[in-house]
Amino acid sequence: MHKNSVIEVNKSAYQNNIDFLKKTFGKKVIFSSVVKGNAYGHGLKEFAKMAYNCGVRHFSVFDVEEAKVIFDVLGNNVTILIMGFVADDDLPWVIENQIEFFVFERYRLAKATKVAKKLNIKAIIHIEVETGMNRTGFTIPMLKKVTQFLIKEKEFLRFKGLCTHYAGAESIANYYRVSKQIEVFKKAEEIFIENGIQPEIKHTACSAASIMFPETRMDLVRIGILQFGLWPSSEVLVSYLNSKKNKKDPLQRIIKWKSEVMSVKRVKPGEFVGYGISFMAKEKMKIATVPLGYAHGYSRSLSNTGRVLVKGQFCRIIGTVNMNMLTIDVTNIDHVRKGNEVVLLGNQDETSITIASFSDFSNQLNYELLTRISKSIPRKII
């Protein structure tokens, strides 16, 4: 087992976030926990168990691999929705186990029907509409034929949901584009109604849209980044706080990534640290190595710029981040020893390193940083 570092996930903080989000969306809106990308780096298997214990009963994933992890852990106790890739040879397992999935092209619609007929089990599908993101989904001109097909094959297709995805709801710069998408989705819904068929539920909102455009909450919200205690962007947070008297962030970060000091040594003025000549000591220094690098998901772009916490104090990363090691400046910290805790993300004493702070030192998005954390690092629920 990997012992270089550990990810701790705080259950009580997550419960706080879930309670807040459910209260915000209302009792009638289904809360779907989006857990793609290894649950945004938090560890899919461990996170799913914890989320279930916190009252979550609906999970949205990207592909069949992720769906199988959730199914193995929680079985038929929850609803699983695949929003992205489903290989043809996985369709029998998906349909047989009543896993729900997006359908966004004629081929998948026909293939799902064929498999459902062979198994004599209804496929539970969600029709995705292309409203302006230009990624996946049926366009408006295609919908009349889709409705006709659904009516014809209703014995083998359960039209569970009508959905879409918004293109950048986290930024006010995209306000007009998202507003147009909402209009297109309404038009799509009308086409289904006019042709005598309706979905059981409608859902369009991701984390950003659920806050910036409350009308998009509909019957179900697909919430990813918010549940982890993070906002899609500072604009979304400001928008929320501006609507409230209490200006305090209601969410709590649930992740802590920590390692330890592997060795401590002294460096003389004029000596270089690490590969190449990217860092030269200008004075006597005390440095420490940490057994963690870009192979574990700690970006090389944080070389000579990133920060970690040791004994509650910020320490600068010096030299190039290696594949499996990084070096930090501990000159001004007394009694640093091998085995001392090093926090890369989260709190230590009264000080914290937030995920957002990484954007100050690199061009990584919150989502990118989290999902790049190695799956081999153990996840521990606390």
Disulfide bonds with the S-S distance in Angstrom:
none
